[in-house]
Amino acid sequence: MPTVLVTGFDPFENEPINPSWEAVRTLDGQGIAGAEIVARQLPTIFGESNKVLGKLLQTLQPDVVIAVGQAGGRAEMAIERIAINVDDARIADNAGKQPIDIAIASDGPAAYFSTLPIKAIVRELRAGGVPASVSQTAGTFVCNHVFYGLMHALARHKLPTRGGFIHIPYLPSQAAKHPGQPSMAHDTIVTGLRIAIETTLRTLHDVRETGGQLH
């Protein structure tokens, strides 16, 4: 049985919860499209997050890895296209570290592309009633750090595992504390992740359709 590892983060920036962990842990132990789903939490800490992820890759040897993170201010599930090789933190992480203009991997390329079928995922999410889009930036905080670290580990060890990153909005309970910010219901996020996992498992080659942006 194939294994799909989905990761979420612990809360950060004074938030009581992190919607990424709340969503992925709901899927832990479930079966989707013939695969077993394993959910694990990563710390919102530069360096440590990728150490934890590296150990998970070694022990679980997953066929697919989808890392999930909170992106307050976004209104859709954002399927990330690219991870860049830089940490540039606007705020400190949960260990008080705030790296600025630091390479994630000194021996790594400038960027990695997701190996998930990102456009097929967006198409199926929209068909399932879940707002979604392709995103061209995962930021420069711990989410991008993990996305890049994941892809660098897969490339370095020549693993056939497919991997990528999905950003999700605040939950409604969080948005209530951030007037004017969009949110997405927990059940909608979970449904979206199920669709993303199923689409990845059933799609060998991504679709070719519009998903770019002018800015």
N, CA and C atoms as a LAMMPS dump frame, in Angstrom:
ITEM: TIMESTEP
0
ITEM: NUMBER OF ATOMS
645
ITEM: BOX BOUNDS ff ff ff
-5.0000000000000000e+02 5.0000000000000000e+02
-5.0000000000000000e+02 5.0000000000000000e+02
-5.0000000000000000e+02 5.0000000000000000e+02
ITEM: ATOMS id mol type element x y z
1 1 1 N 0.847 -1.194 0
2 1 2 C 0 0 0
3 1 3 C 0.884 1.245 0
4 2 1 N 0.662 2.172 -0.935
5 2 2 C 1.44 3.412 -0.95
6 2 3 C 1.21 4.215 0.334
7 3 1 N 2.201 5.013 0.684
8 3 2 C 2.109 5.874 1.854
9 3 3 C 2.174 7.329 1.422
10 4 1 N 1.27 8.13 1.931
11 4 2 C 1.271 9.575 1.696
12 4 3 C 1.516 10.259 3.031
13 5 1 N 2.605 10.998 3.109
14 5 2 C 2.909 11.775 4.306
15 5 3 C 2.376 13.193 4.119
16 6 1 N 1.524 13.634 5.038
17 6 2 C 1.059 15.018 5.033
18 6 3 C 1.523 15.667 6.332
19 7 1 N 2.085 16.847 6.223
20 7 2 C 2.598 17.527 7.41
21 7 3 C 1.903 18.86 7.614
22 8 1 N 1.766 19.233 8.874
23 8 2 C 1.274 20.55 9.254
24 8 3 C 2.207 21.128 10.302
25 9 1 N 2.012 22.391 10.634
26 9 2 C 2.883 23.071 11.594
27 9 3 C 2.166 23.326 12.913
28 10 1 N 2.966 23.538 13.952
29 10 2 C 2.398 23.994 15.217
30 10 3 C 2.076 25.488 15.097
31 11 1 N 1.277 26.043 16.015
32 11 2 C 0.898 27.453 15.937
33 11 3 C 2.106 28.383 16.048
34 12 1 N 2.003 29.542 15.409
35 12 2 C 3.068 30.536 15.494
36 12 3 C 2.454 31.94 15.471
37 13 1 N 3.256 32.925 15.749
38 13 2 C 2.869 34.343 15.751
39 13 3 C 1.615 34.58 16.621
40 14 1 N 1.646 34.005 17.82
41 14 2 C 0.603 34.217 18.836
42 14 3 C -0.769 33.663 18.45
43 15 1 N -0.816 32.772 17.466
44 15 2 C -2.081 32.123 17.129
45 15 3 C -2.271 30.916 18.05
46 16 1 N -3.499 30.671 18.534
47 16 2 C -3.731 29.532 19.42
48 16 3 C -3.718 28.187 18.699
49 17 1 N -3.979 28.197 17.388
50 17 2 C -4.002 26.967 16.598
51 17 3 C -3.34 27.244 15.258
52 18 1 N -2.999 26.179 14.568
53 18 2 C -2.523 26.294 13.194
54 18 3 C -3.444 25.435 12.334
55 19 1 N -4.145 26.036 11.368
56 19 2 C -5.117 25.271 10.576
57 19 3 C -4.493 24.132 9.789
58 20 1 N -3.194 24.244 9.485
59 20 2 C -2.552 23.164 8.734
60 20 3 C -2.518 21.874 9.555
61 21 1 N -2.161 21.977 10.818
62 21 2 C -2.132 20.788 11.664
63 21 3 C -3.542 20.303 11.974
64 22 1 N -4.454 21.216 12.239
65 22 2 C -5.829 20.82 12.525
66 22 3 C -6.416 20.026 11.364
67 23 1 N -6.054 20.408 10.138
68 23 2 C -6.593 19.725 8.956
69 23 3 C -5.91 18.391 8.71
70 24 1 N -4.579 18.367 8.709
71 24 2 C -3.896 17.127 8.32
72 24 3 C -4.074 16.029 9.352
73 25 1 N -4.166 16.405 10.619
74 25 2 C -4.309 15.339 11.619
75 25 3 C -5.666 14.653 11.512
76 26 1 N -6.638 15.313 10.91
77 26 2 C -7.938 14.703 10.662
78 26 3 C -7.815 13.538 9.686
79 27 1 N -6.808 13.602 8.815
80 27 2 C -6.628 12.575 7.793
81 27 3 C -5.751 11.415 8.246
82 28 1 N -5.106 11.544 9.385
83 28 2 C -4.151 10.534 9.833
84 28 3 C -4.807 9.167 9.963
85 29 1 N -4.194 8.174 9.316
86 29 2 C -4.689 6.809 9.389
87 29 3 C -5.765 6.473 8.382
88 30 1 N -6.237 7.444 7.643
89 30 2 C -7.272 7.186 6.654
90 30 3 C -6.669 6.566 5.401
91 31 1 N -7.528 5.971 4.581
92 31 2 C -7.129 5.461 3.284
93 31 3 C -7.749 6.317 2.191
94 32 1 N -6.926 6.741 1.249
95 32 2 C -7.412 7.552 0.129
96 32 3 C -6.814 6.978 -1.15
97 33 1 N -7.681 6.602 -2.082
98 33 2 C -7.257 6.077 -3.387
99 33 3 C -6.247 4.933 -3.226
100 34 1 N -6.459 4.092 -2.235
101 34 2 C -5.609 2.933 -2.034
102 34 3 C -4.315 3.199 -1.287
103 35 1 N -4.152 4.413 -0.758
104 35 2 C -2.936 4.771 -0.022
105 35 3 C -3.253 5.033 1.442
106 36 1 N -2.264 4.771 2.289
107 36 2 C -2.398 5.071 3.714
108 36 3 C -1.885 6.486 3.974
109 37 1 N -2.667 7.277 4.707
110 37 2 C -2.29 8.65 5.015
111 37 3 C -1.654 8.71 6.4
112 38 1 N -0.467 9.31 6.458
113 38 2 C 0.237 9.499 7.725
114 38 3 C 0.434 10.995 7.927
115 39 1 N -0.086 11.525 9.02
116 39 2 C 0.031 12.954 9.32
117 39 3 C 1.02 13.166 10.456
118 40 1 N 1.897 14.142 10.282
119 40 2 C 2.872 14.471 11.309
120 40 3 C 3.017 15.988 11.424
121 41 1 N 3.312 16.439 12.638
122 41 2 C 3.481 17.871 12.889
123 41 3 C 4.956 18.265 12.804
124 42 1 N 5.216 19.398 12.186
125 42 2 C 6.553 19.964 12.116
126 42 3 C 6.616 21.214 12.982
127 43 1 N 7.758 21.48 13.603
128 43 2 C 7.892 22.713 14.385
129 43 3 C 8.102 23.918 13.474
130 44 1 N 7.527 25.042 13.842
131 44 2 C 7.716 26.267 13.065
132 44 3 C 9.046 26.897 13.473
133 45 1 N 10.103 26.181 13.128
134 45 2 C 11.458 26.577 13.501
135 45 3 C 12.391 26.3 12.322
136 46 1 N 13.133 27.309 11.929
137 46 2 C 14.111 27.121 10.866
138 46 3 C 15.113 26.045 11.276
139 47 1 N 15.495 25.206 10.339
140 47 2 C 16.473 24.154 10.613
141 47 3 C 15.845 22.94 11.256
142 48 1 N 15.256 23.099 12.42
143 48 2 C 14.674 21.976 13.143
144 48 3 C 13.548 21.326 12.346
145 49 1 N 12.751 22.135 11.66
146 49 2 C 11.644 21.59 10.865
147 49 3 C 12.156 20.629 9.803
148 50 1 N 13.232 20.986 9.138
149 50 2 C 13.772 20.105 8.094
150 50 3 C 14.475 18.886 8.68
151 51 1 N 15.015 18.993 9.891
152 51 2 C 15.583 17.819 10.552
153 51 3 C 14.49 16.804 10.853
154 52 1 N 13.377 17.285 11.381
155 52 2 C 12.249 16.397 11.677
156 52 3 C 11.725 15.773 10.391
157 53 1 N 11.582 16.596 9.346
158 53 2 C 11.089 16.084 8.071
159 53 3 C 12.043 15.036 7.496
160 54 1 N 13.339 15.277 7.593
161 54 2 C 14.314 14.322 7.085
162 54 3 C 14.201 12.966 7.75
163 55 1 N 13.981 12.958 9.054
164 55 2 C 13.814 11.698 9.784
165 55 3 C 12.542 10.979 9.34
166 56 1 N 11.488 11.745 9.084
167 56 2 C 10.242 11.15 8.613
168 56 3 C 10.416 10.511 7.242
169 57 1 N 11.175 11.162 6.377
170 57 2 C 11.427 10.596 5.052
171 57 3 C 12.179 9.27 5.163
172 58 1 N 13.122 9.209 6.092
173 58 2 C 13.911 7.989 6.271
174 58 3 C 13.081 6.844 6.837
175 59 1 N 12.269 7.15 7.835
176 59 2 C 11.537 6.082 8.518
177 59 3 C 10.288 5.637 7.755
178 60 1 N 9.592 6.572 7.147
179 60 2 C 8.33 6.249 6.473
180 60 3 C 8.51 5.875 5.008
181 61 1 N 9.548 6.411 4.371
182 61 2 C 9.773 6.203 2.933
183 61 3 C 8.476 6.381 2.144
184 62 1 N 7.861 7.559 2.256
185 62 2 C 6.563 7.778 1.611
186 62 3 C 6.667 7.859 0.088
187 63 1 N 5.566 7.571 -0.56
188 63 2 C 5.484 7.693 -2.013
189 63 3 C 5.16 9.128 -2.425
190 64 1 N 4.445 9.825 -1.563
191 64 2 C 4.064 11.219 -1.801
192 64 3 C 4.196 11.977 -0.491
193 65 1 N 4.688 13.222 -0.578
194 65 2 C 4.725 14.095 0.593
195 65 3 C 4.05 15.411 0.221
196 66 1 N 3.061 15.785 1.005
197 66 2 C 2.403 17.083 0.84
198 66 3 C 2.52 17.835 2.155
199 67 1 N 3.332 18.87 2.143
200 67 2 C 3.464 19.729 3.318
201 67 3 C 2.411 20.824 3.229
202 68 1 N 1.815 21.151 4.348
203 68 2 C 0.72 22.123 4.393
204 68 3 C 1.054 23.2 5.415
205 69 1 N 0.743 24.442 5.084
206 69 2 C 1.032 25.54 5.997
207 69 3 C -0.017 26.63 5.956
208 70 1 N -0.076 27.399 7.025
209 70 2 C -1.002 28.527 7.147
210 70 3 C -0.484 29.729 6.37
211 71 1 N -1.4 30.371 5.645
212 71 2 C -1.074 31.618 4.953
213 71 3 C -2.208 32.606 5.204
214 72 1 N -2.14 33.273 6.353
215 72 2 C -3.164 34.259 6.68
216 72 3 C -3.237 35.351 5.626
217 73 1 N -4.437 35.649 5.163
218 73 2 C -4.624 36.647 4.121
219 73 3 C -5.008 36.047 2.785
220 74 1 N -4.687 34.777 2.599
221 74 2 C -5.088 34.116 1.36
222 74 3 C -6.517 33.608 1.494
223 75 1 N -7.234 33.64 0.358
224 75 2 C -8.638 33.26 0.373
225 75 3 C -8.88 31.882 -0.219
226 76 1 N -7.842 31.293 -0.815
227 76 2 C -7.988 30.015 -1.501
228 76 3 C -6.943 29.023 -1.001
229 77 1 N -7.144 27.774 -1.332
230 77 2 C -6.064 26.819 -1.168
231 77 3 C -5.052 27.112 -2.269
232 78 1 N -3.828 27.393 -1.883
233 78 2 C -2.797 27.812 -2.829
234 78 3 C -1.829 26.658 -3.053
235 79 1 N -1.827 26.108 -4.259
236 79 2 C -0.948 24.994 -4.592
237 79 3 C 0.366 25.588 -5.093
238 80 1 N 1.41 25.423 -4.311
239 80 2 C 2.67 26.118 -4.6
240 80 3 C 3.429 25.472 -5.757
241 81 1 N 3.95 26.329 -6.617
242 81 2 C 4.711 25.866 -7.771
243 81 3 C 6.203 25.715 -7.48
244 82 1 N 6.772 26.662 -6.701
245 82 2 C 8.228 26.735 -6.612
246 82 3 C 8.698 27.071 -5.198
247 83 1 N 9.807 26.459 -4.803
248 83 2 C 10.467 26.752 -3.519
249 83 3 C 11.811 27.4 -3.826
250 84 1 N 12.134 28.492 -3.147
251 84 2 C 13.386 29.187 -3.417
252 84 3 C 14.373 29.011 -2.269
253 85 1 N 15.649 29.098 -2.61
254 85 2 C 16.725 28.791 -1.665
255 85 3 C 17.118 30.015 -0.834
256 86 1 N 16.172 30.488 -0.028
257 86 2 C 16.49 31.619 0.849
258 86 3 C 15.538 31.646 2.037
259 87 1 N 16.109 31.933 3.207
260 87 2 C 15.337 32.262 4.403
261 87 3 C 15.425 33.768 4.599
262 88 1 N 14.284 34.414 4.696
263 88 2 C 14.247 35.864 4.903
264 88 3 C 13.015 36.154 5.752
265 89 1 N 13.168 36.046 7.05
266 89 2 C 12.037 36.032 7.972
267 89 3 C 11.585 37.429 8.374
268 90 1 N 10.299 37.702 8.138
269 90 2 C 9.705 38.97 8.58
270 90 3 C 9.531 38.987 10.082
271 91 1 N 9.281 37.803 10.665
272 91 2 C 9.119 37.659 12.108
273 91 3 C 10.026 36.529 12.582
274 92 1 N 10.214 36.443 13.89
275 92 2 C 11 35.343 14.447
276 92 3 C 10.184 34.055 14.436
277 93 1 N 10.88 32.922 14.342
278 93 2 C 10.193 31.638 14.419
279 93 3 C 9.901 31.29 15.879
280 94 1 N 9.432 30.089 16.128
281 94 2 C 9.047 29.708 17.487
282 94 3 C 10.224 29.483 18.424
283 95 1 N 11.44 29.552 17.883
284 95 2 C 12.63 29.463 18.731
285 95 3 C 13.311 30.824 18.845
286 96 1 N 12.656 31.854 18.31
287 96 2 C 13.21 33.202 18.392
288 96 3 C 14.242 33.518 17.326
289 97 1 N 14.393 32.634 16.341
290 97 2 C 15.37 32.862 15.276
291 97 3 C 14.731 33.632 14.125
292 98 1 N 15.492 34.557 13.548
293 98 2 C 14.985 35.364 12.439
294 98 3 C 16.079 35.526 11.37
295 99 1 N 16.348 34.475 10.608
296 99 2 C 17.378 34.565 9.569
297 99 3 C 16.966 35.533 8.463
298 100 1 N 17.926 36.27 7.962
299 100 2 C 17.673 37.243 6.903
300 100 3 C 18.662 37.003 5.765
301 101 1 N 18.122 36.754 4.59
302 101 2 C 18.927 36.553 3.383
303 101 3 C 19.977 35.459 3.558
304 102 1 N 19.532 34.312 4.083
305 102 2 C 20.413 33.174 4.313
306 102 3 C 19.976 32.016 3.409
307 103 1 N 20.926 31.39 2.729
308 103 2 C 20.6 30.236 1.894
309 103 3 C 20.148 29.066 2.762
310 104 1 N 19.141 28.357 2.3
311 104 2 C 18.674 27.167 3.011
312 104 3 C 19.688 26.035 2.85
313 105 1 N 20.195 25.874 1.648
314 105 2 C 21.199 24.85 1.358
315 105 3 C 22.31 25.491 0.54
316 106 1 N 23.493 25.583 1.113
317 106 2 C 24.61 26.243 0.424
318 106 3 C 25.018 25.504 -0.841
319 107 1 N 24.719 24.199 -0.895
320 107 2 C 25.073 23.405 -2.067
321 107 3 C 23.883 23.159 -2.984
322 108 1 N 22.783 23.868 -2.737
323 108 2 C 21.566 23.622 -3.506
324 108 3 C 21.345 24.629 -4.616
325 109 1 N 20.481 24.301 -5.57
326 109 2 C 20.139 25.232 -6.641
327 109 3 C 19.3 26.392 -6.127
328 110 1 N 19.086 27.379 -6.976
329 110 2 C 18.312 28.553 -6.575
330 110 3 C 16.865 28.199 -6.234
331 111 1 N 16.335 27.166 -6.878
332 111 2 C 14.93 26.834 -6.662
333 111 3 C 14.642 25.397 -7.077
334 112 1 N 13.533 24.897 -6.588
335 112 2 C 12.987 23.609 -7.006
336 112 3 C 11.522 23.798 -7.374
337 113 1 N 11.07 23.041 -8.37
338 113 2 C 9.655 23.018 -8.705
339 113 3 C 8.97 21.861 -7.988
340 114 1 N 7.715 22.063 -7.63
341 114 2 C 6.901 20.986 -7.074
342 114 3 C 6.824 19.846 -8.079
343 115 1 N 6.765 18.628 -7.577
344 115 2 C 6.551 17.484 -8.454
345 115 3 C 5.136 16.915 -8.304
346 116 1 N 4.271 17.687 -7.666
347 116 2 C 2.848 17.351 -7.638
348 116 3 C 2.198 17.842 -8.929
349 117 1 N 1.086 17.244 -9.334
350 117 2 C 0.358 17.734 -10.514
351 117 3 C -0.461 18.97 -10.132
352 118 1 N 0.217 20.107 -10.021
353 118 2 C -0.384 21.281 -9.389
354 118 3 C -1.624 21.803 -10.117
355 119 1 N -1.598 21.785 -11.44
356 119 2 C -2.753 22.312 -12.181
357 119 3 C -3.919 21.334 -12.187
358 120 1 N -3.61 20.058 -12.215
359 120 2 C -4.678 19.068 -12.099
360 120 3 C -5.339 19.159 -10.731
361 121 1 N -4.537 19.406 -9.696
362 121 2 C -5.088 19.555 -8.349
363 121 3 C -6.015 20.762 -8.29
364 122 1 N -5.577 21.9 -8.836
365 122 2 C -6.42 23.095 -8.831
366 122 3 C -7.716 22.839 -9.588
367 123 1 N -7.627 22.195 -10.727
368 123 2 C -8.825 21.899 -11.516
369 123 3 C -9.81 21.045 -10.728
370 124 1 N -9.309 20.004 -10.073
371 124 2 C -10.194 19.11 -9.327
372 124 3 C -10.741 19.771 -8.061
373 125 1 N -9.947 20.615 -7.436
374 125 2 C -10.442 21.343 -6.27
375 125 3 C -11.602 22.247 -6.659
376 126 1 N -11.424 22.985 -7.74
377 126 2 C -12.497 23.877 -8.187
378 126 3 C -13.736 23.088 -8.574
379 127 1 N -13.534 21.951 -9.221
380 127 2 C -14.672 21.111 -9.599
381 127 3 C -15.399 20.591 -8.368
382 128 1 N -14.639 20.428 -7.274
383 128 2 C -15.231 19.962 -6.022
384 128 3 C -15.757 21.075 -5.137
385 129 1 N -15.756 22.301 -5.66
386 129 2 C -16.305 23.43 -4.911
387 129 3 C -15.353 24.05 -3.91
388 130 1 N -14.063 23.739 -4.021
389 130 2 C -13.067 24.285 -3.103
390 130 3 C -12.282 25.385 -3.826
391 131 1 N -12.325 26.629 -3.346
392 131 2 C -11.553 27.701 -3.988
393 131 3 C -10.063 27.368 -3.988
394 132 1 N -9.426 27.496 -5.162
395 132 2 C -8.021 27.106 -5.274
396 132 3 C -7.356 27.819 -6.439
397 133 1 N -6.044 27.928 -6.364
398 133 2 C -5.257 28.512 -7.444
399 133 3 C -3.82 28.034 -7.338
400 134 1 N -3.085 28.161 -8.448
401 134 2 C -1.649 27.936 -8.427
402 134 3 C -0.996 29.173 -7.825
403 135 1 N -0.074 28.962 -6.902
404 135 2 C 0.665 30.072 -6.3
405 135 3 C 2.1 30.038 -6.792
406 136 1 N 2.639 31.225 -7.077
407 136 2 C 4 31.312 -7.599
408 136 3 C 5.032 31.604 -6.513
409 137 1 N 4.594 31.751 -5.28
410 137 2 C 5.551 31.99 -4.195
411 137 3 C 5.048 31.394 -2.889
412 138 1 N 5.932 30.669 -2.229
413 138 2 C 5.617 30.11 -0.914
414 138 3 C 6.16 30.984 0.199
415 139 1 N 6.559 32.222 -0.149
416 139 2 C 7.099 33.131 0.84
417 139 3 C 8.56 32.818 1.138
418 140 1 N 9.054 33.353 2.249
419 140 2 C 10.446 33.113 2.655
420 140 3 C 10.542 32.784 4.141
421 141 1 N 9.417 32.313 4.717
422 141 2 C 9.411 31.923 6.126
423 141 3 C 9.578 30.4 6.218
424 142 1 N 9.12 29.794 7.277
425 142 2 C 9.373 28.372 7.511
426 142 3 C 8.635 27.485 6.508
427 143 1 N 7.517 27.945 5.957
428 143 2 C 6.816 27.151 4.945
429 143 3 C 7.714 26.919 3.732
430 144 1 N 8.262 27.986 3.191
431 144 2 C 9.177 27.839 2.058
432 144 3 C 10.419 27.05 2.462
433 145 1 N 10.891 27.268 3.672
434 145 2 C 12.055 26.545 4.197
435 145 3 C 11.82 25.032 4.125
436 146 1 N 10.646 24.595 4.56
437 146 2 C 10.309 23.172 4.534
438 146 3 C 10.089 22.685 3.101
439 147 1 N 9.413 23.467 2.298
440 147 2 C 9.165 23.107 0.898
441 147 3 C 10.503 22.885 0.185
442 148 1 N 11.419 23.832 0.347
443 148 2 C 12.729 23.694 -0.29
444 148 3 C 13.495 22.508 0.308
445 149 1 N 13.46 22.4 1.625
446 149 2 C 14.168 21.307 2.283
447 149 3 C 13.667 19.947 1.826
448 150 1 N 12.359 19.83 1.649
449 150 2 C 11.772 18.585 1.157
450 150 3 C 12.305 18.245 -0.227
451 151 1 N 12.202 19.197 -1.141
452 151 2 C 12.598 18.935 -2.514
453 151 3 C 14.102 18.699 -2.626
454 152 1 N 14.883 19.395 -1.799
455 152 2 C 16.335 19.202 -1.812
456 152 3 C 16.695 17.802 -1.315
457 153 1 N 16.008 17.339 -0.278
458 153 2 C 16.259 15.996 0.243
459 153 3 C 15.899 14.934 -0.788
460 154 1 N 14.771 15.106 -1.459
461 154 2 C 14.357 14.135 -2.471
462 154 3 C 15.348 14.102 -3.628
463 155 1 N 15.818 15.282 -4.049
464 155 2 C 16.769 15.346 -5.16
465 155 3 C 18.135 14.782 -4.76
466 156 1 N 18.58 15.122 -3.576
467 156 2 C 19.906 14.71 -3.116
468 156 3 C 20.008 13.191 -2.973
469 157 1 N 18.922 12.585 -2.49
470 157 2 C 18.943 11.133 -2.28
471 157 3 C 18.349 10.361 -3.462
472 158 1 N 18.014 11.127 -4.529
473 158 2 C 17.47 10.52 -5.756
474 158 3 C 16.259 9.626 -5.456
475 159 1 N 15.379 10.137 -4.615
476 159 2 C 14.176 9.394 -4.252
477 159 3 C 13.069 9.627 -5.276
478 160 1 N 12.277 8.602 -5.575
479 160 2 C 11.184 8.748 -6.539
480 160 3 C 9.945 9.426 -5.95
481 161 1 N 10.012 9.748 -4.688
482 161 2 C 8.881 10.377 -3.991
483 161 3 C 8.495 11.687 -4.661
484 162 1 N 7.197 11.874 -4.843
485 162 2 C 6.711 13.164 -5.336
486 162 3 C 6.379 14.059 -4.144
487 163 1 N 6.684 15.35 -4.275
488 163 2 C 6.466 16.235 -3.142
489 163 3 C 6.069 17.636 -3.546
490 164 1 N 5.465 18.333 -2.606
491 164 2 C 5.074 19.719 -2.843
492 164 3 C 4.464 20.339 -1.608
493 165 1 N 3.929 21.526 -1.78
494 165 2 C 3.444 22.311 -0.646
495 165 3 C 2.112 22.969 -1.003
496 166 1 N 1.237 23.019 -0.003
497 166 2 C -0.061 23.688 -0.144
498 166 3 C -0.238 24.673 1.002
499 167 1 N -0.555 25.917 0.659
500 167 2 C -0.898 26.917 1.668
501 167 3 C -2.415 26.993 1.816
502 168 1 N -2.871 27.176 3.046
503 168 2 C -4.308 27.269 3.312
504 168 3 C -4.616 28.537 4.102
505 169 1 N -5.872 29.043 3.997
506 169 2 C -6.246 30.26 4.727
507 169 3 C -6.422 30.022 6.223
508 170 1 N -6.661 31.129 6.918
509 170 2 C -7.071 31.045 8.319
510 170 3 C -8.358 30.232 8.438
511 171 1 N -8.58 29.66 9.616
512 171 2 C -9.889 29.142 9.982
513 171 3 C -10.781 30.321 10.386
514 172 1 N -12.098 30.17 10.327
515 172 2 C -12.987 31.275 10.715
516 172 3 C -12.728 31.793 12.128
517 173 1 N -12.398 30.914 13.061
518 173 2 C -12.136 31.366 14.432
519 173 3 C -10.92 32.274 14.496
520 174 1 N -9.939 32.064 13.62
521 174 2 C -8.761 32.927 13.565
522 174 3 C -9.089 34.248 12.891
523 175 1 N -9.84 34.161 11.803
524 175 2 C -10.161 35.372 11.041
525 175 3 C -10.966 36.359 11.868
526 176 1 N -11.696 35.842 12.846
527 176 2 C -12.47 36.724 13.713
528 176 3 C -11.567 37.689 14.47
529 177 1 N -10.316 37.296 14.669
530 177 2 C -9.346 38.147 15.367
531 177 3 C -8.561 39.031 14.396
532 178 1 N -8.806 38.817 13.1
533 178 2 C -8.104 39.585 12.063
534 178 3 C -9.153 40.17 11.118
535 179 1 N -9.773 41.27 11.509
536 179 2 C -10.859 41.852 10.716
537 179 3 C -10.466 42.06 9.256
538 180 1 N -11.367 41.63 8.378
539 180 2 C -11.139 41.808 6.953
540 180 3 C -10.37 40.685 6.285
541 181 1 N -9.831 39.753 7.089
542 181 2 C -9.061 38.661 6.512
543 181 3 C -9.99 37.5 6.123
544 182 1 N -9.743 36.873 4.971
545 182 2 C -10.566 35.741 4.55
546 182 3 C -10.277 34.502 5.375
547 183 1 N -11.152 33.539 5.274
548 183 2 C -10.978 32.286 5.998
549 183 3 C -11.601 31.145 5.207
550 184 1 N -11.366 29.933 5.672
551 184 2 C -11.949 28.746 5.045
552 184 3 C -12.317 27.761 6.145
553 185 1 N -13.467 27.15 6.026
554 185 2 C -13.943 26.203 7.036
555 185 3 C -13.039 24.97 7.095
556 186 1 N -12.904 24.443 8.297
557 186 2 C -12.065 23.255 8.505
558 186 3 C -12.464 22.116 7.58
559 187 1 N -13.765 21.832 7.491
560 187 2 C -14.225 20.713 6.664
561 187 3 C -13.896 20.942 5.195
562 188 1 N -13.936 22.189 4.744
563 188 2 C -13.601 22.495 3.35
564 188 3 C -12.124 22.238 3.092
565 189 1 N -11.285 22.634 4.044
566 189 2 C -9.846 22.393 3.903
567 189 3 C -9.559 20.896 3.853
568 190 1 N -10.178 20.139 4.749
569 190 2 C -9.965 18.691 4.775
570 190 3 C -10.421 18.063 3.462
571 191 1 N -11.571 18.483 2.973
572 191 2 C -12.055 17.992 1.682
573 191 3 C -11.054 18.32 0.581
574 192 1 N -10.535 19.535 0.616
575 192 2 C -9.555 19.947 -0.378
576 192 3 C -8.288 19.108 -0.34
577 193 1 N -7.817 18.795 0.853
578 193 2 C -6.616 17.97 0.971
579 193 3 C -6.874 16.554 0.47
580 194 1 N -8.035 16.035 0.749
581 194 2 C -8.383 14.709 0.233
582 194 3 C -8.372 14.707 -1.293
583 195 1 N -8.929 15.753 -1.88
584 195 2 C -8.948 15.863 -3.346
585 195 3 C -7.523 15.972 -3.887
586 196 1 N -6.693 16.777 -3.217
587 196 2 C -5.304 16.956 -3.66
588 196 3 C -4.536 15.641 -3.613
589 197 1 N -4.744 14.876 -2.55
590 197 2 C -4.06 13.59 -2.407
591 197 3 C -4.543 12.612 -3.478
592 198 1 N -5.846 12.512 -3.623
593 198 2 C -6.406 11.58 -4.607
594 198 3 C -5.965 11.943 -6.015
595 199 1 N -5.974 13.223 -6.338
596 199 2 C -5.557 13.659 -7.671
597 199 3 C -4.094 13.336 -7.924
598 200 1 N -3.256 13.549 -6.917
599 200 2 C -1.839 13.238 -7.061
600 200 3 C -1.628 11.751 -7.313
601 201 1 N -2.313 10.914 -6.57
602 201 2 C -2.142 9.477 -6.709
603 201 3 C -2.637 8.957 -8.054
604 202 1 N -3.61 9.644 -8.62
605 202 2 C -4.217 9.162 -9.862
606 202 3 C -3.729 9.908 -11.109
607 203 1 N -2.832 10.863 -10.933
608 203 2 C -2.371 11.676 -12.057
609 203 3 C -0.868 11.539 -12.212
610 204 1 N -0.444 10.911 -13.292
611 204 2 C 0.975 10.737 -13.548
612 204 3 C 1.576 11.981 -14.198
613 205 1 N 0.843 12.574 -15.142
614 205 2 C 1.313 13.762 -15.852
615 205 3 C 0.328 14.899 -15.636
616 206 1 N 0.839 16.057 -15.285
617 206 2 C -0.011 17.208 -15.006
618 206 3 C -0.72 17.675 -16.274
619 207 1 N -1.839 18.349 -16.1
620 207 2 C -2.557 18.94 -17.221
621 207 3 C -1.882 20.244 -17.63
622 208 1 N -2.133 20.673 -18.846
623 208 2 C -1.541 21.909 -19.351
624 208 3 C -2.675 22.897 -19.596
625 209 1 N -2.844 23.809 -18.659
626 209 2 C -3.888 24.818 -18.779
627 209 3 C -3.473 26.055 -18.002
628 210 1 N -4.221 27.14 -18.22
629 210 2 C -3.861 28.428 -17.617
630 210 3 C -3.808 28.343 -16.105
631 211 1 N -2.713 28.904 -15.549
632 211 2 C -2.585 28.956 -14.102
633 211 3 C -1.588 30.013 -13.687
634 212 1 N -1.133 30.813 -14.65
635 212 2 C -0.144 31.832 -14.371
636 212 3 C -0.754 33.128 -13.863
637 213 1 N 0.105 34.071 -13.567
638 213 2 C -0.321 35.367 -13.038
639 213 3 C 0.455 36.49 -13.715
640 214 1 N -0.167 37.654 -13.782
641 214 2 C 0.502 38.815 -14.368
642 214 3 C 1.476 39.461 -13.369
643 215 1 N 1.153 39.356 -12.069
644 215 2 C 1.982 40.006 -11.057
645 215 3 C 2.334 39.032 -9.954
